[in-house]
Amino acid sequence: MLKFIHAADFHLDSAFGALPAGRAAERRRESRELAFRLADYVNGHGVQLVLLAGDLFDSAAPYRETGEALAEALGRMNAQVFAAPGNHDWYGPGSPWVTVSWPENVHIFRESAMASMDLPQLGVAVHGAAFTSPEQGTGLLAGFSAPEDGRVHLGILHGEIDPAEDRYNPIRREDAAASGLAYLALGHIHKRAEPRTYGGTLCAWPGCIEGRGFDELGEKGFYEGVIDDGGKVSLAFVPFARRRYESLEVDVTGRSPREAVEAALPGDTAEDLYRILLTGEAGEGGADARALETALAGRFYALEVRDHTRVAADVWARAGEDSLRGLFLRELRAKWEAAGDEAEREAVTQAVRFGLAALDHRDLG
């Protein structure tokens, strides 16, 4: 039996541009620690083989110390480590794959053609290829077939299966099916995909190992695999992210926004980054997202509150008044009803709230 892990898309040195400068710098430092935590996992769980399917760096020119830290962490692993550079961290002049001194247990695929390394002590052979430019228009797996030599053959590539456009190593299903690989470890897709089988080849994307924004929500991690004595591969997902990005929608109709949000929150959010979307109906002043964000900020690593509520019916009911308020509401109601999409309705909602605040001399922040 052989135990391996398959991870991808670390994107070390990501900018974390949506965070304040101090938090962004802290997140970059935390990202450099990720591989050291992974090394502890590898050594603590008897993992013998590590497959890293590209985009370990966010660019082909990360900070020098980032490459050196990754090399140190991978060198601590009591395992054979394979890396297949992707479109962000492509192999080429100036790349840390070239400029950093990598430990003996780390094997980097350097060419845009399938190469192989035999590991007789483990009973497997590992095959892979690298991006050597930011795009790879031809499929690196095309025409490849592992030999029938009694070994278990594993592949590692950064790319997509049957994509809409051929920019990032398009892998055809028929090529995967004909590859003779027991397992194809893939990177590039940041959302974890359930394993799929083509012919006799099991394929999987673990997704990015740590979320970097609200387009990468929820649990992130890697796949841990076992190859049994018959060569069959089985996988289990291991959550590993230090922090999670979460988006929470809360209907505040008929309740105070803070009460509604606190009732909807899970118990432990201190390590995570949350975006809370307030929906439903709210009064003239809206849900006061800024005040709520300030009040709850200490319960999160980072918090963003957005007011997506609509104007309550009892506010619109005053459009019938013979007053400046009534005239204002009638005109805005007509604009609301004529709005072509949600963005226009949102703009009308904001106009209602700011206009009524001006009439009543209220503070909307």
C-alpha positions in Angstrom: 0.0 0.0 0.0 1.3 3.5 -0.9 0.0 6.7 0.6 0.2 10.0 -1.4 -1.2 13.5 -1.3 -2.3 15.6 -4.3 -2.4 19.4 -3.9 -2.3 22.3 -6.3 -2.8 26.1 -6.7 -1.1 27.5 -3.6 -0.7 30.8 -5.4 2.1 31.9 -3.0 2.6 35.7 -3.0 -0.9 36.5 -4.0 -1.6 40.2 -3.5 -4.8 39.8 -1.3 -5.6 43.2 -2.7 -9.1 43.3 -1.2 -7.7 43.4 2.3 -6.2 46.3 4.1 -2.4 46.5 3.6 -1.5 45.1 7.0 -3.9 42.2 6.7 -2.7 41.5 3.1 0.9 41.3 4.3 -0.1 39.0 7.1 -1.9 36.7 4.7 1.1 36.5 2.4 3.3 35.5 5.4 0.8 32.9 6.4 0.8 31.5 2.9 4.5 30.9 3.1 3.9 28.8 6.2 1.4 26.6 4.4 4.0 24.3 2.9 5.6 23.8 6.4 2.2 22.8 7.8 1.9 20.4 4.8 5.3 18.9 5.6 4.2 18.2 9.2 1.1 16.5 7.8 3.1 14.4 5.3 5.6 13.3 8.0 2.9 12.7 10.6 0.7 10.6 8.4 3.2 8.3 6.7 2.8 9.9 3.2 5.4 8.6 0.8 4.6 10.6 -2.4 3.5 14.2 -2.9 2.1 15.4 -6.2 1.9 19.2 -6.7 -0.1 20.1 -9.8 1.1 23.6 -10.6 0.5 27.3 -9.7 2.3 26.9 -6.5 3.4 30.5 -7.0 1.1 33.3 -8.1 3.5 34.4 -10.7 6.7 33.3 -12.5 8.6 35.9 -10.5 7.7 35.7 -6.8 9.8 37.1 -4.0 13.1 35.2 -3.6 12.3 34.2 0.0 9.0 32.7 -1.0 10.8 30.2 -3.3 13.4 29.5 -0.7 10.8 28.9 1.9 8.9 26.5 -0.3 12.1 24.6 -1.1 12.9 24.3 2.6 9.5 23.1 3.4 9.4 20.5 0.7 12.9 19.3 1.7 11.6 18.5 5.2 9.1 16.0 3.7 10.0 12.4 4.2 8.5 11.7 0.8 9.3 12.0 -2.9 7.8 15.3 -4.2 6.8 16.1 -7.8 5.9 19.5 -9.1 4.4 20.3 -12.6 4.6 24.1 -13.1 1.4 25.8 -14.4 0.3 28.9 -16.2 1.0 31.3 -13.3 4.4 29.8 -12.2 5.5 28.5 -15.6 9.1 27.2 -15.9 11.4 29.6 -17.6 14.3 32.1 -17.0 14.1 33.9 -13.7 11.5 31.4 -12.3 12.2 30.1 -8.8 12.0 26.6 -10.4 15.3 27.7 -12.1 16.9 30.1 -9.6 16.3 28.3 -6.3 18.3 25.3 -5.1 15.8 22.4 -4.7 16.3 19.5 -2.4 17.1 16.0 -3.7 13.6 14.7 -2.9 12.0 17.3 -5.1 11.5 16.6 -8.8 10.4 19.4 -11.1 9.0 18.8 -14.6 10.8 21.2 -16.8 9.6 20.7 -20.4 6.3 21.1 -22.2 6.3 17.4 -23.1 5.6 14.4 -20.9 8.6 13.1 -19.0 8.8 10.1 -16.7 10.5 9.1 -13.5 10.6 5.6 -12.1 10.3 5.0 -8.4 11.0 1.2 -8.1 11.2 1.4 -4.3 7.5 2.5 -4.3 6.4 0.4 -7.3 5.2 3.5 -9.2 6.3 5.7 -12.1 5.3 9.4 -12.2 4.8 11.2 -15.5 4.3 14.9 -16.0 5.0 18.1 -17.9 5.3 21.8 -17.3 4.0 25.0 -18.8 7.0 26.8 -20.3 5.0 30.0 -21.0 1.8 31.5 -19.6 -0.3 29.6 -22.1 -0.2 26.0 -23.4 -2.5 25.7 -26.4 -1.8 22.0 -27.2 -2.7 19.2 -24.9 0.4 17.8 -23.0 -1.3 14.4 -22.6 -2.1 13.9 -26.3 -0.4 10.8 -27.6 1.0 9.7 -24.3 0.6 6.1 -23.2 2.2 4.6 -20.1 4.0 1.3 -20.6 2.5 -2.0 -19.4 5.3 -2.9 -17.1 3.5 -4.0 -13.9 4.1 -0.6 -12.2 1.3 1.8 -11.1 1.6 4.8 -13.4 0.6 8.3 -12.0 0.3 11.5 -14.0 0.6 15.1 -12.8 -0.5 18.1 -15.0 -1.8 21.6 -14.7 -4.8 21.9 -17.1 -8.4 21.4 -18.0 -10.4 18.5 -19.5 -12.4 19.4 -22.6 -12.3 23.2 -22.0 -14.2 25.8 -23.9 -11.0 27.3 -25.2 -7.6 25.8 -25.8 -5.3 28.1 -23.6 -4.3 26.1 -20.6 -3.3 22.6 -21.6 -6.6 21.2 -23.0 -6.8 17.6 -22.0 -9.2 15.4 -24.0 -11.2 12.7 -22.4 -10.1 10.2 -24.9 -6.4 11.1 -24.2 -7.0 10.5 -20.5 -8.7 7.2 -21.2 -5.9 6.0 -23.4 -3.1 7.2 -21.1 -2.7 4.0 -19.1 -2.4 6.1 -15.9 -4.0 4.8 -12.8 -4.4 8.4 -11.5 -4.0 11.8 -13.1 -3.4 14.6 -10.6 -4.6 17.9 -12.0 -4.4 21.6 -11.1 -5.8 24.9 -12.4 -9.4 24.5 -11.4 -9.8 26.3 -8.0 -13.0 24.6 -7.0 -12.6 21.1 -5.9 -14.1 18.6 -8.3 -15.3 15.1 -7.5 -13.0 12.5 -9.0 -14.0 11.3 -12.4 -12.9 8.2 -14.4 -12.0 8.0 -18.1 -11.2 4.5 -19.2 -9.1 3.2 -16.4 -7.8 6.6 -15.4 -9.1 8.3 -12.2 -8.8 12.1 -12.5 -9.3 14.8 -9.9 -8.7 18.5 -9.1 -8.3 19.2 -5.3 -9.0 22.9 -5.9 -6.9 25.7 -4.4 -5.5 24.7 -1.0 -6.4 28.1 0.6 -9.1 30.6 -0.5 -7.9 34.1 -1.5 -11.2 35.9 -2.1 -14.9 35.6 -2.1 -14.8 33.8 -5.4 -13.1 30.9 -3.5 -15.6 30.1 -0.7 -15.7 27.3 1.8 -13.5 24.4 2.8 -10.2 24.2 1.0 -7.5 21.5 1.1 -6.1 18.6 -0.8 -6.7 15.0 -1.7 -5.1 12.2 0.2 -4.8 9.0 -1.8 -4.1 5.3 -1.2 -2.9 2.9 -3.8 -3.6 -0.7 -2.7 -1.6 -3.8 -3.5 -3.8 -4.3 -6.6 -3.0 -0.8 -8.0 -6.4 0.6 -7.2 -6.5 4.3 -6.2 -8.9 5.7 -3.6 -9.2 9.3 -2.5 -10.3 11.3 0.5 -10.5 15.1 0.8 -8.6 16.7 3.6 -9.6 20.2 4.7 -6.4 22.2 5.3 -7.0 25.9 4.9 -6.1 28.0 7.9 -8.8 30.5 7.1 -12.0 30.3 5.1 -13.9 32.8 3.0 -17.6 32.6 3.6 -20.6 34.5 2.2 -23.7 34.6 4.4 -27.1 36.0 3.2 -29.4 37.2 6.0 -33.0 38.3 5.7 -33.6 41.2 8.1 -37.3 41.7 7.4 -39.2 42.5 10.6 -36.1 42.2 12.8 -33.1 44.4 13.8 -30.2 43.6 11.4 -27.9 42.8 14.3 -30.3 40.4 15.8 -30.9 38.7 12.5 -27.2 38.4 11.7 -26.2 37.0 15.1 -28.9 34.4 14.9 -27.6 33.2 11.5 -23.9 33.1 12.4 -22.1 29.8 13.2 -20.3 29.7 16.5 -16.7 30.0 15.5 -15.9 32.7 13.0 -12.8 34.3 14.5 -10.3 32.9 12.0 -12.4 33.4 8.9 -13.2 36.1 6.4 -16.9 36.8 5.9 -19.1 38.8 3.6 -22.6 39.2 5.0 -25.4 40.2 2.6 -28.4 41.8 4.2 -31.6 41.1 2.3 -35.3 41.5 2.7 -37.1 44.7 3.7 -35.7 47.6 5.8 -37.0 51.0 6.8 -36.1 54.4 5.5 -32.5 54.3 6.8 -31.8 50.8 5.4 -30.0 48.2 7.5 -27.0 50.4 8.5 -24.4 48.0 7.2 -21.4 50.2 8.3 -22.6 50.3 12.0 -23.2 46.5 11.9 -19.7 45.9 10.4 -18.1 48.0 13.1 -20.0 46.3 15.9 -19.2 42.8 14.8 -15.7 43.2 13.3 -14.0 41.7 16.3 -15.7 38.3 15.8 -13.9 37.8 12.4 -10.5 37.9 10.9 -12.1 40.2 8.3 -15.7 41.3 7.8 -17.6 43.0 5.0 -21.3 43.8 5.3 -23.4 44.8 2.3 -26.9 46.2 2.5 -29.0 44.6 -0.3 -32.3 45.3 1.4 -35.2 46.9 -0.4 -37.4 49.7 0.8 -40.2 48.5 3.1 -43.8 48.7 1.9 -44.8 51.1 4.6 -42.2 53.6 3.3 -43.6 53.5 -0.2 -47.1 53.8 1.3 -46.4 57.4 2.1 -46.1 58.2 -1.6 -49.7 59.2 -1.5 -49.1 62.1 0.9 -49.7 65.6 -0.4 -46.2 66.7 0.7 -42.6 67.1 -0.6 -42.0 63.6 0.8 -44.9 62.2 -1.1 -43.9 63.9 -4.3 -40.3 62.6 -3.9 -41.5 59.0 -3.3 -43.9 59.1 -6.2 -41.1 60.0 -8.6 -38.8 57.4 -7.2 -41.5 54.7 -7.3 -42.0 55.4 -11.0 -38.2 55.0 -11.5 -38.3 51.8 -9.5 -41.1 50.3 -11.6 -39.3 51.3 -14.8 -36.0 49.9 -13.8 -34.6 47.3 -16.2 -32.5 45.3 -13.8 -31.4 44.8 -10.2 -28.6 47.3 -10.5 -31.0 50.1 -11.4 -33.4 49.1 -8.6 -30.5 49.2 -6.2 -29.6 52.7 -7.4 -33.2 53.8 -6.8 -33.2 52.3 -3.3 -30.1 54.2 -2.4 -31.6 57.4 -3.8 -34.8 56.9 -1.7 -32.8 56.4 1.5 -30.4 59.3 1.0 -33.2 61.6 -0.1 -35.4 60.8 2.9 -32.4 61.2 5.2 -31.8 64.6 3.8 -35.5 65.5 4.3 -35.4 64.3 7.9 -31.8 65.5 8.7 -30.7 62.0 9.6 -27.2 60.6 9.5 -26.6 57.8 7.0 -22.8 57.7 7.6 
